[in-house]
Amino acid sequence: MRPRVTDRRDGVHIRRAVARDAKRLTRLVTGSRAYEGPYAPMVAGYRIGPDYIEAHAVHVAVGDDGRVLGFYALILSPPEPPELDLMFVADDVQGRGIGRLLVGHLREVARRAGADAVRVVAHPPAEGFYRSVGAERTGTVAARPPAVMWDRPELTLRVDAGP
């Protein structure tokens, strides 16, 4: 069964992730340069499984060649508001609008689910990106050793607002 295309721009389309995407999404997470050095323990051994993809609103940005360029995972329930759990863009395509395309799609998915905002607990170096797409800093989430050794910015991304 071919996944339904839900958004398209400049040779990139966004579709719902399927179970066979799990290994590719895991590689995006564990291979990300954003998690090198002191941040490496956060993704060491991290795995996205088919069960995770089925349980959450996981969407992938795919190039015309079929390559997965990025993805996001939105947890719609039970947290209120919904929470962005993961967002990654392949290192070699960062700066080309893939992240912004994913955020626009995420807003539409959250809007259709009846949400007016999405909670984002960001990787510290990613805070600037989220603020550039309209998220507002609302606080700080304290470190949770041994998995997360640093404080992280907490932001709110309004669904009806845009950058």
C-alpha positions in Angstrom: 0.0 0.0 0.0 1.4 3.4 -1.0 1.3 6.1 1.7 -0.8 9.1 1.0 1.1 12.3 0.2 -0.1 15.0 2.5 2.0 18.0 1.5 4.5 18.8 -1.3 6.9 21.6 -2.0 10.1 21.9 -4.1 10.5 18.2 -4.8 9.8 17.2 -1.2 6.5 15.7 0.1 5.4 14.8 3.5 3.5 11.6 4.3 2.6 9.6 7.3 5.4 7.3 8.4 5.0 3.6 8.1 6.6 0.7 9.9 9.2 0.1 7.3 10.5 3.7 7.9 11.6 2.8 11.5 15.2 2.0 10.7 15.7 5.0 8.5 14.3 7.3 11.2 16.5 5.7 13.8 19.5 6.3 11.7 18.5 10.0 11.3 18.4 10.3 15.1 21.5 8.4 16.0 23.6 9.8 13.2 22.7 13.5 13.8 25.7 15.8 14.2 23.5 17.8 16.6 24.0 15.0 19.1 27.8 14.7 19.0 30.1 15.4 21.9 28.4 16.0 25.2 24.9 15.4 23.7 25.8 11.9 22.4 24.5 9.9 25.4 21.0 11.2 24.7 20.7 9.2 21.4 23.1 6.4 22.2 21.2 3.2 21.6 18.0 5.1 20.6 15.6 3.2 18.5 12.3 4.1 16.8 10.2 1.1 16.3 7.1 0.3 14.2 5.0 0.4 17.4 6.1 4.0 18.1 5.2 5.0 14.5 1.8 3.4 14.9 1.1 5.0 18.3 2.0 8.6 17.4 1.5 11.1 14.6 4.9 10.5 12.8 5.4 12.2 9.4 8.3 12.1 7.1 9.7 14.5 4.5 10.7 12.5 1.5 12.6 13.7 -1.6 11.5 12.8 -5.1 14.2 10.1 -5.1 12.5 8.4 -2.1 15.1 9.4 0.4 13.8 10.4 3.9 15.1 13.9 4.5 13.5 14.5 7.9 10.6 13.7 10.2 8.7 14.7 13.3 6.7 12.8 15.9 3.7 14.6 17.5 2.2 13.1 20.7 -1.5 14.1 20.5 -2.7 12.4 23.6 -2.8 12.3 26.6 -0.6 15.4 27.1 -2.4 18.7 26.9 -1.3 20.5 24.9 0.1 18.0 22.3 3.9 17.6 22.5 6.5 17.5 19.8 8.5 14.4 20.8 11.0 14.3 18.0 12.1 16.4 15.0 15.1 15.7 12.9 16.4 16.8 9.5 19.2 15.0 7.7 22.5 16.9 8.3 23.2 17.3 4.6 19.8 19.0 3.8 19.6 21.4 6.8 19.1 25.0 5.8 16.9 24.1 2.8 13.5 24.6 4.4 12.8 21.0 5.3 12.4 21.9 9.0 10.0 24.7 8.2 8.0 22.5 5.9 7.7 19.9 8.7 6.7 22.6 11.2 4.0 23.9 8.9 2.7 20.4 8.5 2.8 19.7 12.2 0.7 22.8 12.8 -1.9 21.6 10.4 -2.0 18.1 12.0 -2.3 19.7 15.5 -5.0 22.1 14.2 -7.0 19.2 12.8 -6.7 17.5 16.1 -8.3 20.5 17.8 -5.2 21.8 19.5 -4.3 25.5 19.6 -0.6 25.0 20.7 2.1 22.4 20.8 4.6 22.0 23.6 8.3 21.7 22.5 11.1 20.7 24.9 14.0 21.4 22.6 17.6 20.2 22.3 19.4 23.4 23.4 21.1 24.1 20.1 17.7 23.9 18.3 16.0 26.6 20.4 16.9 29.3 17.8 15.2 27.3 15.0 12.0 26.8 17.0 11.9 30.5 17.9 12.5 31.4 14.2 9.2 29.5 13.3 7.2 31.3 16.0 7.7 29.3 19.2 7.9 31.2 22.4 10.1 30.3 25.3 7.9 29.4 28.4 10.5 27.9 30.7 13.2 25.4 31.3 13.0 21.6 31.8 15.6 20.4 34.3 18.2 17.8 33.4 17.2 14.1 34.1 20.4 12.2 34.6 21.6 9.8 33.3 19.6 10.1 30.1 19.5 13.9 29.8 22.5 15.7 31.5 21.5 19.3 30.6 18.6 21.6 31.1 16.4 22.1 28.0 14.4 25.1 26.8 10.6 24.6 26.9 8.6 26.4 24.3 5.1 26.8 23.0 4.4 26.7 19.3 1.0 28.3 18.6 -0.9 26.4 15.9 -2.5 29.4 14.2 0.6 31.6 14.4 3.4 31.5 11.8 6.9 32.9 11.5 
